[in-house]
Amino acid sequence: QEAIKEFQVVTNNYSAEFGRVGGGVINAVSKNGTNELHGVGFYFFRDAVMGARNAFAATRPDDRRQQFGGSIGGPIKRDRVFFFFN
C-alpha cells in the first residue's frame, strides 16, 4: 500500500495498448526515489477485544494481527539514479 503512487481501474473506452480485453484493466504505478531522502513507517495492531462477534456465533473469533513495515527512497547519484525500497 505504501509503494503505490497511482491506481486506476478502466472498465470501458480504453486505448488500443491494452488490446481487446473483456471486463476491465487495472493500472498501478509504483512510487520512485527523489533527490531528497523520504520515508514512512507504519504499525497496525488488531486485537479480538476491539472486534464484534458474529450475530450467530457464541464467542468472538481469536483475531490478533500485528503488521509493521515502511518504505524509503532517495538519491544514489543526484538527478540520475534513485532507489526505493518497500
N, C-alpha and C positions, 0 to 999 in steps of 0.2 A: 504494500500500500504506500509506503514512503518512497518507493522508486518510480512511481508513475506520475508523469507530469501532465499528460493529457489523455483522456479516454473518450472514445466516440463510437456510437452504435448507429450504423446506417442501415435502414430497412428497405428503402426504395430509392430509385433515381440516383444510383451511384455510378461513378465513372467506369470507363472500359478497362482500367487497370486491374479491376477485381474480377473480370470475366463475367460469365453468366452463372451467378450464384443464386440458388434458391434460398430464400429466407433472409438473412442479413449478413452484414460484415461488421466485425469488431476491430477497431484500431486502438492500439495502446502505444503511447510514446513514453519512453523512459527519460528520467532526468539525466543530466550530464554535469561534468565538472565546470567550474568557472575560474576566473582569475583570482578569486578570494576563497579562502577556506570556509566551507559551510558544512553544517552537520545538524542532525537531530537524533534524539534518543527517546524511547518510549518504554513504558511498563504497563501491562494490562493485568489486573488481578480480578478474578471472579471466584466467588465462594457460594456454596449452596445455601448459606444463611440468608443471603440477599435475594435469592430466587424464589419464585412462587411454585407451588406444586400443581400438577395437573388436576383438573376437577374430578377425574375418575380414579386417581391414584391415592393410596392410603398414606404414602410417605413422599417426601421430596427426593429427587434423584441426587446422588452424591456427585455434583458437577463442580469440580475445582479446576481452575485454569490459571496458569501464570505464564504470560508471554512477555518477552522483552526483546528489544532489538534497536536498530538505528541505521543511519546512513551518514556518509561523509563524502564530500567531493572537494576538489581543489586543483591547483595547477601543478604540473610537473615541469613544464617549460612555458613561461608566460606567453600568452596569445597563440600557443601552438599545440601543446599536448596537455590533456587533462585526465584526471582519474575520478571515478565514482564507485563507491562500494556500498552495498546494502546488506 
